[in-house]
Amino acid sequence: MRTMKGNINMKIVALVRVSTDKQDVNNQKFAIEKKYPNAEIMWFEEPGVSGAKKFQNRPVLQDAIRSAKKQRCPLVVYSLSRLGRTYEVGQFLETTNITVDVLDTPNLDDAIAGFHVAINRLERINISNRTKAALARLKAEGKLLGNRTNLDVVRVRGHETSKANADQYAKNISEIISGIKATGINTLAGLANALNDRGVKTYQDKVWYPTTVKNVLERVGV
């Protein structure tokens, strides 16, 4: 892993991520643009993507890493937690040969990175445990869980959000499929096998079949 203090008049790849649809990436973008006011920024956004997801199931992250390698430019994130909250972050930082700039940890080295990765992973586990404990207590007290008002509105919004996320995921997957096609693989069965060989999962976190590949291509209008 190589780190940097930053510069201007350059090109960077910037990854921003939030875990829920109720959050936004504006604060992360503001911090990155403040450090790189004159840079050409290639933005990669992951809205509503959990940091617990494996790298192989995050096509936007994969695309950002590939772009940083191809452009030979830094990969910039606001914090290590934006890369994720799993052990894979530490592995990535140890093995990557691209420059990684973590804004909230400017003097990042392998030892500090390992510490932060462990803390972020522990925090993810703690958040999950606290949520489960709170829900269990409320259920034991006989309280109704969830939003019981404006249910029709909530359902519509939930459907719209789910559709938007699925559309974005299909767009990301279509870019990976385009890369596979460039190698000469064009049949639906061949594309499905290639995606499975790469460890890429469907939006429902399942393996690919010719029909699911066909559905994704139709969704993006290919």
Rosetta blueprint (number, residue, H / E / L):
1 M L
2 R E
3 T L
4 M L
5 K L
6 G L
7 N L
8 I L
9 N L
10 M L
11 K E
12 I E
13 V E
14 A E
15 L E
16 V E
17 R E
18 V L
19 S L
20 T L
21 D L
22 K L
23 Q L
24 D L
25 V L
26 N H
27 N H
28 Q H
29 K H
30 F H
31 A H
32 I H
33 E H
34 K H
35 K H
36 Y L
37 P L
38 N L
39 A L
40 E E
41 I E
42 M E
43 W E
44 F E
45 E E
46 E E
47 P L
48 G L
49 V L
50 S L
51 G L
52 A L
53 K L
54 K L
55 F H
56 Q H
57 N H
58 R L
59 P H
60 V H
61 L H
62 Q H
63 D H
64 A H
65 I H
66 R H
67 S H
68 A H
69 K H
70 K H
71 Q H
72 R L
73 C L
74 P L
75 L E
76 V E
77 V E
78 Y L
79 S L
80 L H
81 S H
82 R H
83 L H
84 G L
85 R L
86 T L
87 Y H
88 E H
89 V H
90 G H
91 Q H
92 F H
93 L H
94 E H
95 T H
96 T L
97 N L
98 I L
99 T E
100 V E
101 D E
102 V E
103 L L
104 D L
105 T L
106 P L
107 N L
108 L L
109 D L
110 D H
111 A H
112 I H
113 A H
114 G H
115 F H
116 H H
117 V H
118 A H
119 I H
120 N H
121 R H
122 L H
123 E H
124 R H
125 I H
126 N H
127 I H
128 S H
129 N H
130 R H
131 T H
132 K H
133 A H
134 A H
135 L H
136 A H
137 R H
138 L H
139 K H
140 A H
141 E L
142 G L
143 K L
144 L L
145 L L
146 G L
147 N L
148 R L
149 T L
150 N L
151 L H
152 D H
153 V H
154 V H
155 R H
156 V H
157 R H
158 G H
159 H H
160 E H
161 T H
162 S H
163 K H
164 A H
165 N H
166 A H
167 D H
168 Q H
169 Y H
170 A H
171 K H
172 N H
173 I H
174 S H
175 E H
176 I H
177 I H
178 S H
179 G H
180 I H
181 K H
182 A L
183 T L
184 G L
185 I L
186 N L
187 T L
188 L H
189 A H
190 G H
191 L H
192 A H
193 N H
194 A H
195 L H
196 N H
197 D H
198 R L
199 G L
200 V L
201 K L
202 T L
203 Y L
204 Q L
205 D L
206 K L
207 V L
208 W L
209 Y L
210 P H
211 T H
212 T H
213 V H
214 K H
215 N H
216 V H
217 L H
218 E H
219 R H
220 V L
221 G L
222 V L
